[in-house]
Amino acid sequence: MTEPKVRALVAGNWKMNGLRAGIAEAEAVGRALNETPAGADVMICPPATLLGPMVAALGDSTVHVGGQDCHVNVSGAFTGDVSAEMLADAGATAVIVGHSERRSLHGELDRDVRAKAEAAHRAGLSAIVCVGETAGERAAALTQTVVSRQLAGSLPDGARAANTVVAYEPVWAIGTGLTPTVEDVAKVHAAIRKALVARFGAEGQGMRILYGGSVKPQNARELMAVPDVNGALVGGASLKAADFLGIIAAYQP
Ligand SMILES: O=C(CO)COP(=O)(O)O
């Protein structure tokens, strides 16, 4: 089967990094892309404190802004939480859900991730749903099993290509400088595509599948050329405009 052309997405996950001064990096990305448009959609997911200011600063650019997590409820007595509706109200167009740091540090289970993806859709946001195996699971040859289970449990029924993105992030590759071989990435992405098509049909064919975990300007071209890799979810290298642009450059207009 030939792969249909899916417009790629390069999304930066700033995690708990960035003060107001850091918005200058995002602005530099926006300016560069105004001069030389990218061949991919570009998004930055800053900490919640920077969402509003970043949306304002990027107003005349093509860069989208997203959240990093959301609560399942619209509003209420949930101290410290942010709802998908609040993210949308601040100008976000997407939200990451089920990042491995949320799963491991906040005990989020597949069913929680699914509820958050549903909340994102309810608010009109795209859900970037993260999956990926730990080092131990990989060593036990459980990568495919874990990823299939996470996909089945974390994606809501009725998910569409326009509102759902899957990010494959092997936990052991996050922030370590390690990456799977392109063969391994190809295998997992092909299995994810198969699962998406089996469950969502044509919509699953069009859903973007991002690779995340130590993506750098030096390895972006090779990773982004893998079949069924439709972009990247970038952590550390998204904090500096030059590095992030170096990754975005893997996609020629
Ligand atoms: O977790 C990640 C993006 O969500 C990846 O982080 P790094 O790019 O820093 O490895």
The ligand as a MOL file (V3000), in Angstrom:
LIG
                    3D

  0  0  0     0  0            999 V3000
M  V30 BEGIN CTAB
M  V30 COUNTS 10 9 0 0 0
M  V30 BEGIN ATOM
M  V30 1 O 9.4800 13.9050 25.6980 0
M  V30 2 C 9.7870 14.4120 24.6370 0
M  V30 3 C 8.8330 15.2650 23.8960 0
M  V30 4 O 7.5470 15.1470 24.4140 0
M  V30 5 C 11.1230 14.2150 24.0490 0
M  V30 6 O 12.0390 14.9020 24.8010 0
M  V30 7 P 13.5540 15.0930 24.2290 0
M  V30 8 O 13.4230 15.5740 22.8160 0
M  V30 9 O 14.1580 16.1040 25.1550 0
M  V30 10 O 14.1800 13.7420 24.2960 0
M  V30 END ATOM
M  V30 BEGIN BOND
M  V30 1 2 1 2
M  V30 2 1 2 3
M  V30 3 1 2 5
M  V30 4 1 3 4
M  V30 5 1 5 6
M  V30 6 1 6 7
M  V30 7 2 7 8
M  V30 8 1 7 9
M  V30 9 1 7 10
M  V30 END BOND
M  V30 END CTAB
M  END
